[in-house]
Amino acid sequence: MLRTALLLAARSDRCRAFVERAPLTRGVVTRFVAGATLEEALPVVRRLTTDRLVTLDHLGEDVTDADRAADTVDAYVRLLAALDLHGLTERAEVSVKLSALGQALPVDGQRIALDNARRVCAAADAVGTTVTLDMEDHTTTDSTLEILRELRADFPGTGAVLQAYLRRTEADCRDLAVPGSRVRLCKGAYDEPASVAYRDRGEVDRSYVRCLRVLMDGPGYPMVASHDPRMIRIAAHLAGAAGRDADSYEYQMLYGVRADAQAGLAARGHRVRVYVPYGGQWYGYFMRRLAERPANVAFLARALAGGRNRTAWPPSAV
């Protein structure tokens, strides 16, 4: 129930206004968001890329204005130019939400999002890095995969994201487990109906393992997006059973979540990529992170109430 309430709040303008105005919110948000500006995010990227890889997300979603979608493209072009300027493109790529590029526009949304995504992919290709298309709620899945297919004709390294809690995802994994394909497999962070998604945690875990086995057994490049120690152990087992080298797949975790585990995996020779979001449009992303670990809510509540607690987030949060 708490998770559902948080995900509903993520789409509420009233909740957004309250949380964004709260004086101590920023100290909590920086737990998950690398900064409000590119200039604030770049030092985080430089630090992380000493032993890990990074994918950067310029935060924003559900854009319903073509000019705002174009602004998002410009922000990614500037981001990619900055990564190139600072010599970071060998270890950093970008993640893009198509709803931030105009996918939800009432007229020609899919075409506009495709055209905008082409601009981002071209900018990434020009500086020697790649783009991964984030997946959003289930109503966008078909459109996102169609755009992915179009982009891969010219930019074959474009990555995809699949969500294991959707009932369709095992079949989508089989379709995408092809040579050259890059697929990030996550559990899923939206509140989906039982008609399209598994609602029980055990069912989601079993689906994740089935999907991961398909990807590991295929010729593509699996990206294991999970903080669950058990799933990480299973991924290592499946990779070994498939005869994969350590550089033929990677683990992915969110900025601010299980940082010690990230560093530990990297120290043992695994490829680890950190999902680093930045930008002023942090609210929806932040609320979904709370929904994934409701134990974090108590800390947020203290901050919103004006408490002076400056301790680290509790161990249960990671």
C-alpha positions, 0 to 999 in steps of 0.5 A, a space after each residue: 500500500 505504501 509503495 502504491 501511495 508513493 507512486 501515485 504521489 510521484 504523479 501528483 502536482 500538489 505533492 510535488 509542490 509540497 516536497 519541492 518547497 520543503 526547506 530540508 528536502 534538498 539534503 535528502 534528494 542529494 542521496 539519489 541525485 548528483 546535482 541540479 546542474 551539469 556542472 554539479 554532476 561532472 565531479 561525481 562522474 569523474 569520481 565514479 569513473 576511477 573504478 566504475 562505468 557511468 550512465 547519465 540521465 538528464 532528469 525529466 519525463 512526461 513532456 507535453 510541449 514540443 519546445 520542452 522536448 527540444 530543450 531536453 535534446 539540447 541538454 543531452 547534446 551539451 552533456 555529451 560535449 562536456 563528457 568529451 571535453 573532460 575525456 570521460 566518454 570511454 567510461 560514460 554513456 547516457 540514458 534517455 526517457 523518450 517521454 522527455 523527448 516528446 513521446 507523449 505529445 498528442 500529435 506525432 509524439 512517436 515520430 517527434 521522439 524518434 527524431 529527437 532520439 536520433 539527434 541524441 544518438 548522433 551526438 553520442 556517436 560523434 564523441 564515441 559513446 552510446 545511448 540507452 533508452 529507459 523504459 517507462 510505464 507499460 503503456 509506452 513499451 511498444 512505442 519504445 521498442 519500435 523507436 529502438 528498432 528504428 534507431 538501431 538501423 543507424 546506431 546499432 549500439 543503442 541500449 534497451 531497458 526491459 522490466 521483469 515485472 511485466 508479463 511480456 518481458 521474457 518474450 521481449 528478452 528473446 526478441 532482443 537477445 541478438 548479436 550486438 544488442 545491449 539490454 538492461 534488465 531491471 525489476 520495474 519501478 511503476 505501479 502496474 495493473 495485475 493484468 500486465 505485471 506480476 504484483 507478488 515479489 516472488 513472482 517478480 524475482 522468478 521472472 527476473 531470473 527467467 529473463 536473465 537466463 535468456 539474456 545470458 544464454 544469448 549473443 548480446 550484452 546483458 546489463 544486470 540492473 539490481 541491488 539484490 545480493 541474491 540476484 547478483 549471485 544468480 547473475 554470476 552463476 548464469 554468466 558462468 554457466 553460459 561461459 561468459 567472460 567478465 567483460 561480456 556483461 555488466 552490473 548496474 546500480 543506482 547512484 546512492 544505493 549500495 555504493 560499497 557493493 558497487 566498489 566491491 564488485 568493481 574491485 573483484 574485476 566486474 564491470 559495474 555501471 552507476 546510473 547517475 541522474 541530475 537536473 532540476 526535474 528530480 521529483 518523479 525519479 526521487 519518489 520512485 526511489 522511495 517507493 522501491 525502499 519505503 524504509 527511506 520514507 521515515 528519513 524523508 518525513 523527518 526532513 519535511 517536518 523540519 528535523 535536524 537529523 544529519 545522520 546518514 541514511 539508515 542501513 535498511 535504505 541500501 
